[in-house]
């Protein structure tokens, strides 16, 4: 199952959209792929400067 998770992370990093999930609806692999994709997206958001200040947001703020 962790392969699907890693594939999802890699898909986000390659610029693929969440809709590009290759796994069947309602499958555990689809869920894990989405979890990997979403986690990679959240990590990327934390690294992106905020538009107002140019500073990076601090986790938990």
PDB file of N, CA, C and O in Angstrom:
ATOM      1  N   UNK A   1       0.814  -1.203   0.000  1.00  0.00           N
ATOM      2  CA  UNK A   1       0.000   0.000   0.000  1.00  0.00           C
ATOM      3  C   UNK A   1       0.857   1.268   0.000  1.00  0.00           C
ATOM      4  O   UNK A   1       0.446   2.283  -0.563  1.00  0.00           O
ATOM      5  N   UNK A   2       2.020   1.231   0.610  1.00  0.00           N
ATOM      6  CA  UNK A   2       2.829   2.443   0.668  1.00  0.00           C
ATOM      7  C   UNK A   2       3.334   2.854  -0.709  1.00  0.00           C
ATOM      8  O   UNK A   2       3.681   4.017  -0.916  1.00  0.00           O
ATOM      9  N   UNK A   3       3.380   1.923  -1.649  1.00  0.00           N
ATOM     10  CA  UNK A   3       3.772   2.281  -3.009  1.00  0.00           C
ATOM     11  C   UNK A   3       2.799   3.297  -3.597  1.00  0.00           C
ATOM     12  O   UNK A   3       3.226   4.258  -4.237  1.00  0.00           O
ATOM     13  N   UNK A   4       1.523   3.104  -3.395  1.00  0.00           N
ATOM     14  CA  UNK A   4       0.514   4.033  -3.904  1.00  0.00           C
ATOM     15  C   UNK A   4       0.691   5.400  -3.241  1.00  0.00           C
ATOM     16  O   UNK A   4       0.534   6.429  -3.898  1.00  0.00           O
ATOM     17  N   UNK A   5       1.010   5.419  -1.969  1.00  0.00           N
ATOM     18  CA  UNK A   5       1.245   6.669  -1.253  1.00  0.00           C
ATOM     19  C   UNK A   5       2.421   7.418  -1.874  1.00  0.00           C
ATOM     20  O   UNK A   5       2.314   8.612  -2.152  1.00  0.00           O
ATOM     21  N   UNK A   6       3.531   6.737  -2.093  1.00  0.00           N
ATOM     22  CA  UNK A   6       4.713   7.347  -2.694  1.00  0.00           C
ATOM     23  C   UNK A   6       4.430   7.799  -4.129  1.00  0.00           C
ATOM     24  O   UNK A   6       4.929   8.835  -4.568  1.00  0.00           O
ATOM     25  N   UNK A   7       3.640   7.029  -4.845  1.00  0.00           N
ATOM     26  CA  UNK A   7       3.256   7.418  -6.209  1.00  0.00           C
ATOM     27  C   UNK A   7       2.456   8.714  -6.194  1.00  0.00           C
ATOM     28  O   UNK A   7       2.636   9.568  -7.062  1.00  0.00           O
ATOM     29  N   UNK A   8       1.580   8.861  -5.217  1.00  0.00           N
ATOM     30  CA  UNK A   8       0.799  10.090  -5.090  1.00  0.00           C
ATOM     31  C   UNK A   8       1.687  11.289  -4.803  1.00  0.00           C
ATOM     32  O   UNK A   8       1.496  12.358  -5.383  1.00  0.00           O
ATOM     33  N   UNK A   9       2.651  11.120  -3.917  1.00  0.00           N
ATOM     34  CA  UNK A   9       3.593  12.207  -3.613  1.00  0.00           C
ATOM     35  C   UNK A   9       4.369  12.605  -4.870  1.00  0.00           C
ATOM     36  O   UNK A   9       4.516  13.787  -5.181  1.00  0.00           O
ATOM     37  N   UNK A  10       4.855  11.601  -5.575  1.00  0.00           N
ATOM     38  CA  UNK A  10       5.629  11.862  -6.793  1.00  0.00           C
ATOM     39  C   UNK A  10       4.759  12.530  -7.850  1.00  0.00           C
ATOM     40  O   UNK A  10       5.230  13.395  -8.590  1.00  0.00           O
ATOM     41  N   UNK A  11       3.497  12.133  -7.922  1.00  0.00           N
ATOM     42  CA  UNK A  11       2.587  12.725  -8.912  1.00  0.00           C
ATOM     43  C   UNK A  11       2.415  14.215  -8.645  1.00  0.00           C
ATOM     44  O   UNK A  11       2.431  15.014  -9.581  1.00  0.00           O
ATOM     45  N   UNK A  12       2.251  14.599  -7.391  1.00  0.00           N
ATOM     46  CA  UNK A  12       2.125  16.019  -7.076  1.00  0.00           C
ATOM     47  C   UNK A  12       3.392  16.757  -7.485  1.00  0.00           C
ATOM     48  O   UNK A  12       3.323  17.827  -8.089  1.00  0.00           O
ATOM     49  N   UNK A  13       4.530  16.197  -7.163  1.00  0.00           N
ATOM     50  CA  UNK A  13       5.804  16.842  -7.470  1.00  0.00           C
ATOM     51  C   UNK A  13       6.022  16.981  -8.981  1.00  0.00           C
ATOM     52  O   UNK A  13       6.746  17.873  -9.424  1.00  0.00           O
ATOM     53  N   UNK A  14       5.405  16.110  -9.761  1.00  0.00           N
ATOM     54  CA  UNK A  14       5.496  16.189 -11.223  1.00  0.00           C
ATOM     55  C   UNK A  14       4.456  17.147 -11.807  1.00  0.00           C
ATOM     56  O   UNK A  14       4.449  17.405 -13.011  1.00  0.00           O
ATOM     57  N   UNK A  15       3.582  17.671 -10.951  1.00  0.00           N
ATOM     58  CA  UNK A  15       2.578  18.616 -11.419  1.00  0.00           C
ATOM     59  C   UNK A  15       1.264  17.982 -11.835  1.00  0.00           C
ATOM     60  O   UNK A  15       0.414  18.647 -12.428  1.00  0.00           O
ATOM     61  N   UNK A  16       1.089  16.703 -11.530  1.00  0.00           N
ATOM     62  CA  UNK A  16      -0.182  16.055 -11.868  1.00  0.00           C
ATOM     63  C   UNK A  16      -1.268  16.496 -10.895  1.00  0.00           C
ATOM     64  O   UNK A  16      -0.977  16.885  -9.764  1.00  0.00           O
ATOM     65  N   UNK A  17      -2.495  16.435 -11.330  1.00  0.00           N
ATOM     66  CA  UNK A  17      -3.637  16.833 -10.516  1.00  0.00           C
ATOM     67  C   UNK A  17      -4.175  15.631  -9.751  1.00  0.00           C
ATOM     68  O   UNK A  17      -3.907  14.479 -10.090  1.00  0.00           O
ATOM     69  N   UNK A  18      -4.937  15.934  -8.717  1.00  0.00           N
ATOM     70  CA  UNK A  18      -5.549  14.891  -7.896  1.00  0.00           C
ATOM     71  C   UNK A  18      -6.419  13.969  -8.752  1.00  0.00           C
ATOM     72  O   UNK A  18      -6.531  12.775  -8.473  1.00  0.00           O
ATOM     73  N   UNK A  19      -7.030  14.529  -9.792  1.00  0.00           N
ATOM     74  CA  UNK A  19      -7.900  13.746 -10.677  1.00  0.00           C
ATOM     75  C   UNK A  19      -7.127  12.719 -11.502  1.00  0.00           C
ATOM     76  O   UNK A  19      -7.732  11.848 -12.128  1.00  0.00           O
ATOM     77  N   UNK A  20      -5.803  12.813 -11.510  1.00  0.00           N
ATOM     78  CA  UNK A  20      -4.983  11.879 -12.276  1.00  0.00           C
ATOM     79  C   UNK A  20      -4.716  10.566 -11.537  1.00  0.00           C
ATOM     80  O   UNK A  20      -3.916   9.745 -11.987  1.00  0.00           O
ATOM     81  N   UNK A  21      -5.380  10.379 -10.421  1.00  0.00           N
ATOM     82  CA  UNK A  21      -5.208   9.146  -9.642  1.00  0.00           C
ATOM     83  C   UNK A  21      -5.553   7.938 -10.520  1.00  0.00           C
ATOM     84  O   UNK A  21      -6.664   7.852 -11.043  1.00  0.00           O
ATOM     85  N   UNK A  22      -4.602   7.001 -10.685  1.00  0.00           N
ATOM     86  CA  UNK A  22      -4.824   5.888 -11.600  1.00  0.00           C
ATOM     87  C   UNK A  22      -5.591   4.706 -11.003  1.00  0.00           C
ATOM     88  O   UNK A  22      -5.906   3.751 -11.714  1.00  0.00           O
ATOM     89  N   UNK A  23      -5.890   4.763  -9.718  1.00  0.00           N
ATOM     90  CA  UNK A  23      -6.497   3.606  -9.065  1.00  0.00           C
ATOM     91  C   UNK A  23      -8.024   3.649  -9.096  1.00  0.00           C
ATOM     92  O   UNK A  23      -8.627   4.713  -9.237  1.00  0.00           O
ATOM     93  N   UNK A  24      -8.629   2.489  -8.962  1.00  0.00           N
ATOM     94  CA  UNK A  24     -10.087   2.331  -9.037  1.00  0.00           C
ATOM     95  C   UNK A  24     -10.782   3.058  -7.897  1.00  0.00           C
ATOM     96  O   UNK A  24     -10.267   3.154  -6.783  1.00  0.00           O
ATOM     97  N   UNK A  25     -11.977   3.572  -8.212  1.00  0.00           N
ATOM     98  CA  UNK A  25     -12.804   4.225  -7.198  1.00  0.00           C
ATOM     99  C   UNK A  25     -12.975   3.294  -6.003  1.00  0.00           C
ATOM    100  O   UNK A  25     -13.099   2.080  -6.162  1.00  0.00           O
ATOM    101  N   UNK A  26     -12.982   3.870  -4.817  1.00  0.00           N
ATOM    102  CA  UNK A  26     -13.237   3.154  -3.567  1.00  0.00           C
ATOM    103  C   UNK A  26     -12.189   2.098  -3.226  1.00  0.00           C
ATOM    104  O   UNK A  26     -12.436   1.258  -2.360  1.00  0.00           O
ATOM    105  N   UNK A  27     -11.031   2.112  -3.878  1.00  0.00           N
ATOM    106  CA  UNK A  27      -9.988   1.147  -3.526  1.00  0.00           C
ATOM    107  C   UNK A  27      -9.070   1.749  -2.463  1.00  0.00           C
ATOM    108  O   UNK A  27      -8.935   2.969  -2.364  1.00  0.00           O
ATOM    109  N   UNK A  28      -8.452   0.896  -1.683  1.00  0.00           N
ATOM    110  CA  UNK A  28      -7.504   1.346  -0.664  1.00  0.00           C
ATOM    111  C   UNK A  28      -6.301   2.026  -1.320  1.00  0.00           C
ATOM    112  O   UNK A  28      -5.766   2.994  -0.780  1.00  0.00           O
ATOM    113  N   UNK A  29      -5.881   1.532  -2.462  1.00  0.00           N
ATOM    114  CA  UNK A  29      -4.752   2.148  -3.161  1.00  0.00           C
ATOM    115  C   UNK A  29      -5.083   3.581  -3.593  1.00  0.00           C
ATOM    116  O   UNK A  29      -4.235   4.469  -3.508  1.00  0.00           O
ATOM    117  N   UNK A  30      -6.305   3.800  -4.052  1.00  0.00           N
ATOM    118  CA  UNK A  30      -6.715   5.150  -4.452  1.00  0.00           C
ATOM    119  C   UNK A  30      -6.642   6.097  -3.257  1.00  0.00           C
ATOM    120  O   UNK A  30      -6.154   7.222  -3.372  1.00  0.00           O
ATOM    121  N   UNK A  31      -7.127   5.632  -2.121  1.00  0.00           N
ATOM    122  CA  UNK A  31      -7.099   6.435  -0.901  1.00  0.00           C
ATOM    123  C   UNK A  31      -5.661   6.766  -0.512  1.00  0.00           C
ATOM    124  O   UNK A  31      -5.363   7.913  -0.179  1.00  0.00           O
ATOM    125  N   UNK A  32      -4.773   5.786  -0.548  1.00  0.00           N
ATOM    126  CA  UNK A  32      -3.369   6.008  -0.180  1.00  0.00           C
ATOM    127  C   UNK A  32      -2.694   6.961  -1.165  1.00  0.00           C
ATOM    128  O   UNK A  32      -1.914   7.817  -0.747  1.00  0.00           O
ATOM    129  N   UNK A  33      -2.977   6.833  -2.473  1.00  0.00           N
ATOM    130  CA  UNK A  33      -2.411   7.726  -3.490  1.00  0.00           C
ATOM    131  C   UNK A  33      -2.829   9.167  -3.182  1.00  0.00           C
ATOM    132  O   UNK A  33      -2.004  10.080  -3.211  1.00  0.00           O
ATOM    133  N   UNK A  34      -4.115   9.359  -2.887  1.00  0.00           N
ATOM    134  CA  UNK A  34      -4.621  10.694  -2.565  1.00  0.00           C
ATOM    135  C   UNK A  34      -3.971  11.252  -1.305  1.00  0.00           C
ATOM    136  O   UNK A  34      -3.657  12.440  -1.243  1.00  0.00           O
ATOM    137  N   UNK A  35      -3.765  10.399  -0.294  1.00  0.00           N
ATOM    138  CA  UNK A  35      -3.109  10.845   0.933  1.00  0.00           C
ATOM    139  C   UNK A  35      -1.686  11.330   0.642  1.00  0.00           C
ATOM    140  O   UNK A  35      -1.259  12.358   1.168  1.00  0.00           O
ATOM    141  N   UNK A  36      -0.966  10.599  -0.183  1.00  0.00           N
ATOM    142  CA  UNK A  36       0.387  11.004  -0.552  1.00  0.00           C
ATOM    143  C   UNK A  36       0.394  12.301  -1.329  1.00  0.00           C
ATOM    144  O   UNK A  36       1.222  13.175  -1.074  1.00  0.00           O
ATOM    145  N   UNK A  37      -0.521  12.436  -2.279  1.00  0.00           N
ATOM    146  CA  UNK A  37      -0.617  13.650  -3.099  1.00  0.00           C
ATOM    147  C   UNK A  37      -0.932  14.856  -2.215  1.00  0.00           C
ATOM    148  O   UNK A  37      -0.302  15.907  -2.337  1.00  0.00           O
ATOM    149  N   UNK A  38      -1.915  14.693  -1.322  1.00  0.00           N
ATOM    150  CA  UNK A  38      -2.336  15.796  -0.461  1.00  0.00           C
ATOM    151  C   UNK A  38      -1.254  16.195   0.534  1.00  0.00           C
ATOM    152  O   UNK A  38      -1.076  17.382   0.808  1.00  0.00           O
ATOM    153  N   UNK A  39      -0.534  15.229   1.075  1.00  0.00           N
ATOM    154  CA  UNK A  39       0.541  15.554   2.008  1.00  0.00           C
ATOM    155  C   UNK A  39       1.653  16.327   1.295  1.00  0.00           C
ATOM    156  O   UNK A  39       2.188  17.289   1.846  1.00  0.00           O
ATOM    157  N   UNK A  40       1.998  15.918   0.097  1.00  0.00           N
ATOM    158  CA  UNK A  40       3.019  16.633  -0.669  1.00  0.00           C
ATOM    159  C   UNK A  40       2.553  18.062  -0.964  1.00  0.00           C
ATOM    160  O   UNK A  40       3.363  18.989  -0.939  1.00  0.00           O
ATOM    161  N   UNK A  41       1.269  18.249  -1.241  1.00  0.00           N
ATOM    162  CA  UNK A  41       0.734  19.582  -1.496  1.00  0.00           C
ATOM    163  C   UNK A  41       0.837  20.450  -0.243  1.00  0.00           C
ATOM    164  O   UNK A  41       1.233  21.612  -0.329  1.00  0.00           O
ATOM    165  N   UNK A  42       0.486  19.902   0.912  1.00  0.00           N
ATOM    166  CA  UNK A  42       0.561  20.672   2.154  1.00  0.00           C
ATOM    167  C   UNK A  42       2.008  21.054   2.476  1.00  0.00           C
ATOM    168  O   UNK A  42       2.269  22.173   2.918  1.00  0.00           O
ATOM    169  N   UNK A  43       2.937  20.141   2.260  1.00  0.00           N
ATOM    170  CA  UNK A  43       4.343  20.448   2.499  1.00  0.00           C
ATOM    171  C   UNK A  43       4.821  21.563   1.570  1.00  0.00           C
ATOM    172  O   UNK A  43       5.573  22.442   1.990  1.00  0.00           O
ATOM    173  N   UNK A  44       4.395  21.528   0.332  1.00  0.00           N
ATOM    174  CA  UNK A  44       4.776  22.568  -0.625  1.00  0.00           C
ATOM    175  C   UNK A  44       4.193  23.916  -0.203  1.00  0.00           C
ATOM    176  O   UNK A  44       4.856  24.942  -0.352  1.00  0.00           O
ATOM    177  N   UNK A  45       2.969  23.933   0.318  1.00  0.00           N
ATOM    178  CA  UNK A  45       2.347  25.178   0.775  1.00  0.00           C
ATOM    179  C   UNK A  45       3.111  25.782   1.945  1.00  0.00           C
ATOM    180  O   UNK A  45       3.235  27.003   2.033  1.00  0.00           O
ATOM    181  N   UNK A  46       3.621  24.953   2.840  1.00  0.00           N
ATOM    182  CA  UNK A  46       4.373  25.451   3.989  1.00  0.00           C
ATOM    183  C   UNK A  46       5.694  26.084   3.571  1.00  0.00           C
ATOM    184  O   UNK A  46       6.218  26.946   4.277  1.00  0.00           O
ATOM    185  N   UNK A  47       6.228  25.671   2.446  1.00  0.00           N
ATOM    186  CA  UNK A  47       7.504  26.201   1.965  1.00  0.00           C
ATOM    187  C   UNK A  47       7.327  27.472   1.138  1.00  0.00           C
ATOM    188  O   UNK A  47       8.295  28.195   0.898  1.00  0.00           O
ATOM    189  N   UNK A  48       6.112  27.747   0.706  1.00  0.00           N
ATOM    190  CA  UNK A  48       5.831  28.885  -0.173  1.00  0.00           C
ATOM    191  C   UNK A  48       5.696  30.164   0.654  1.00  0.00           C
ATOM    192  O   UNK A  48       4.970  30.164   1.649  1.00  0.00           O
ATOM    193  N   UNK A  49       6.366  31.244   0.278  1.00  0.00           N
ATOM    194  CA  UNK A  49       6.208  32.517   0.992  1.00  0.00           C
ATOM    195  C   UNK A  49       4.775  33.027   0.892  1.00  0.00           C
ATOM    196  O   UNK A  49       4.083  32.794  -0.099  1.00  0.00           O
ATOM    197  N   UNK A  50       4.344  33.726   1.935  1.00  0.00           N
ATOM    198  CA  UNK A  50       3.005  34.314   1.895  1.00  0.00           C
ATOM    199  C   UNK A  50       3.033  35.546   1.001  1.00  0.00           C
ATOM    200  O   UNK A  50       4.048  36.242   0.965  1.00  0.00           O
ATOM    201  N   UNK A  51       1.952  35.842   0.278  1.00  0.00           N
ATOM    202  CA  UNK A  51       1.957  36.964  -0.656  1.00  0.00           C
ATOM    203  C   UNK A  51       2.105  38.327   0.014  1.00  0.00           C
ATOM    204  O   UNK A  51       2.661  39.241  -0.595  1.00  0.00           O
ATOM    205  N   UNK A  52       1.634  38.493   1.230  1.00  0.00           N
ATOM    206  CA  UNK A  52       1.640  39.806   1.876  1.00  0.00           C
ATOM    207  C   UNK A  52       3.022  40.191   2.415  1.00  0.00           C
ATOM    208  O   UNK A  52       3.455  41.331   2.249  1.00  0.00           O
ATOM    209  N   UNK A  53       3.700  39.269   3.045  1.00  0.00           N
ATOM    210  CA  UNK A  53       4.935  39.611   3.749  1.00  0.00           C
ATOM    211  C   UNK A  53       6.180  39.035   3.110  1.00  0.00           C
ATOM    212  O   UNK A  53       7.283  39.527   3.347  1.00  0.00           O
ATOM    213  N   UNK A  54       6.018  37.998   2.300  1.00  0.00           N
ATOM    214  CA  UNK A  54       7.174  37.322   1.752  1.00  0.00           C
ATOM    215  C   UNK A  54       7.779  36.338   2.732  1.00  0.00           C
ATOM    216  O   UNK A  54       8.750  35.654   2.409  1.00  0.00           O
ATOM    217  N   UNK A  55       7.207  36.260   3.938  1.00  0.00           N
ATOM    218  CA  UNK A  55       7.705  35.324   4.947  1.00  0.00           C
ATOM    219  C   UNK A  55       6.995  33.991   4.821  1.00  0.00           C
ATOM    220  O   UNK A  55       5.873  33.902   4.323  1.00  0.00           O
ATOM    221  N   UNK A  56       7.670  32.975   5.279  1.00  0.00           N
ATOM    222  CA  UNK A  56       7.055  31.654   5.298  1.00  0.00           C
ATOM    223  C   UNK A  56       6.172  31.524   6.517  1.00  0.00           C
ATOM    224  O   UNK A  56       6.556  31.944   7.608  1.00  0.00           O
ATOM    225  N   UNK A  57       4.989  30.944   6.349  1.00  0.00           N
ATOM    226  CA  UNK A  57       4.120  30.763   7.524  1.00  0.00           C
ATOM    227  C   UNK A  57       4.732  29.747   8.483  1.00  0.00           C
ATOM    228  O   UNK A  57       5.407  28.806   8.066  1.00  0.00           O
ATOM    229  N   UNK A  58       4.489  29.950   9.743  1.00  0.00           N
ATOM    230  CA  UNK A  58       4.983  29.014  10.746  1.00  0.00           C
ATOM    231  C   UNK A  58       3.914  27.965  10.996  1.00  0.00           C
ATOM    232  O   UNK A  58       2.733  28.303  11.073  1.00  0.00           O
ATOM    233  N   UNK A  59       4.299  26.695  11.125  1.00  0.00           N
ATOM    234  CA  UNK A  59       3.302  25.657  11.408  1.00  0.00           C
ATOM    235  C   UNK A  59       2.542  25.982  12.690  1.00  0.00           C
ATOM    236  O   UNK A  59       3.131  26.392  13.690  1.00  0.00           O
ATOM    237  N   UNK A  60       1.247  25.796  12.644  1.00  0.00           N
ATOM    238  CA  UNK A  60       0.399  26.006  13.812  1.00  0.00           C
ATOM    239  C   UNK A  60      -0.033  27.444  13.991  1.00  0.00           C
ATOM    240  O   UNK A  60      -0.643  27.775  15.008  1.00  0.00           O
ATOM    241  N   UNK A  61       0.269  28.331  13.011  1.00  0.00           N
ATOM    242  CA  UNK A  61      -0.171  29.719  13.149  1.00  0.00           C
ATOM    243  C   UNK A  61      -1.203  30.055  12.121  1.00  0.00           C
ATOM    244  O   UNK A  61      -1.693  31.184  12.083  1.00  0.00           O
TER     245      UNK A  61
END
